[in-house]
Amino acid sequence: MKIKKGDNVIVIAGANKGKKGKVIKALPLLNKVIVDGVNMRKKAHKSTNTGGDRSEIIEKAMPIDVSNVKKHD
């Protein structure tokens, strides 16, 4: 896999085509990368009674296949 953590990439295929971002994490065994601001999904975070946390919906970057991105200067 030629794309590594910290590389600037552009998405060349899929629903996020044309978006640019920085690689946050590379997953070479799965041939996937996590790009900042690309392929965002909403996840519900449940509160716990003892911690005092609040229930909220957070946005999380999900992995995208490495064949759908290329390096960008």
Order of alpha helices (4+ residues) and beta strands (2+ residues): beta-beta-beta-beta-beta-beta-beta
